[in-house]
Amino acid sequence: MRTSRFFSILLLAPISFLQAQSPSGDIRLNQAGFYPAAPKMAVVTGQTFMVRRAGDMAVVFRGAAGAAQRSAYSGRESRVADFSALQDTGSFVLEVPGAGTSGVFVIRPAVHAPLVVAALKGFYYQRTATELTKAYAGPWSRPAGHPDTAVLVHPSAAGPKRVSGTVISSPGGWYDAGDYNKYIVNCGITMGTLLSLYEDHPAYCRQLRTGIPESGNALPDLLDEILFNLRWMLTMQDPDDGGVYHKLTNAAFDGTVMPHEARKPRYVVQKSTAAALDFAAVTAQAARVFASFPDELPGLADSCVQAAERAWQWAVQHPEIYYDQQKINRHSDPDISTGGYGDRNVRDEFAWAGAELFITTKKEQYRPEMPMPLQIPTWSQVRWLGCYRVLRSGYATDSLKRELEQWAGDRVKQAAQNPYRTVMGASARDFVWGSNAVAANQGIALLYAYRISGNKSYLHHALANLDYLLGRNATGYSFVTGIGTRTPMHPHHRPSQADGITAPVPGLLAGGPNPGRQDGCKYPSAAADEAYTDDDCSYASNEIAINWNAPLVYLAAALEALEEEF
Ligand code: 9MR
């Protein structure tokens, strides 16, 4: 009986059913799906479209696509298919006669809950120095890698007490990206973003469960995950002078092997002003967040404030120690060739660390000068991480608020001209190394703009940038491993490449289109918005990184928390 029902379904809708099995790359939409009450758009090539229910293929919505528009980057023509009026829940496909059918997507409340869990769980998979057991990691279980209990002080990091070659213990924390090193500067924006998510949406975060070994303890899973990296960061401060090592690294990148197979010597390398200030900002913010758990984490908040103030003092005394790998290599051995994260302007780091210290300690000496043009946060540009905190803690001036609204207003106007109707990609400057993090961080800025103005268009455009990440973009990929119907299968991520499992580690955001193509790999297109290749060779477009996953977690989680406001 089962067999005959299966055949009758095939007879009723033979063509569309089969098409739904191999989604057309020409239909660009959020492949995970949509909230019932929120805007819903696809970018298509035909003039008309319809939405069908995935089960019986009944047409539930028909529409005309908008006017044809040319991409400023590739010259390709597309049209917008708006089906916001469809508010039924269920599983659907979008069909464009003559052009094909999308993969199956859903319309339902909490549609991005699986993404939030996967993207936060992505940090668990990046944990160093701990076994990932089957119970928590399923097929991606693996032995512990990089214990970092015997790390050498590199000559560049030597001080009177910790001379070159001193062995220190600095275990824990997350791998930065597709490589196996740990970088304080990049932990700055990553931790700041995750801690801000908790400060901005505590109720939502308290109920969020990711299935990690600590799930079920008194701390929310988000804070357990943050704590795993915070404890490592605290070991990166030299107890002697309060300075903070820039990174903990191999001399050169490991080969494509599993973490436990990579056993080369590890070093802490030169203290830098940027590392001290990013560390100060994170520990000052962590002090506020973890102060609510005095019984579970006795003394932690106080230690964090102390660590933050000492790092700040070191930075004030050493305001211009930039990380310059070439210079280090001229003077010391072994040469270090791993990620640089060398930032030669630390005014924004001073502003961010000042803001966090001021909000935590209320000491006037830390009050930062804040009204500054909005620049979307990156690992090297962190001023607005501080501005967001100032906005949320009630110290904001009108000019700070005006700055944010001005930015959001301008960018939303530009989005109306973008064939994809997203803020992301409206400017060619958005397509940098890690452009997908630009999309996520713009989404976060739009959410802050929405909070201070109540302007729903900003909320809608924040969601549109998530739509971008999940498929409404010129490549047709949903850039998060395991989320969507066409996702990266070959990220530049050593465990995913070396584990022998077809599916990559899930919940990780690929870097995204990057016309710079610094890796020299073969790309299907050089157009700014299409310069992406799902090839593990491509560290410039297809690597994953903690500072890209963090804003993804923030954006998706905040939208989930705000769903009722659509
Ligand atoms: O995200 C970083 C990007 O902004 C830089 O242009 C690039 C080259 O310096 O480095 C990126 O960071 C990489 C880091 O140096 C090492 N781990 C992997 C990071 C992501 O590619």
Residues whose N, C-alpha, C, O or C-beta is under 5 A from the ligand:
A	BS01	9MR	D176 A177 D179 G339 G340 Y341 W433 G434 Y539 E543 I544 A545
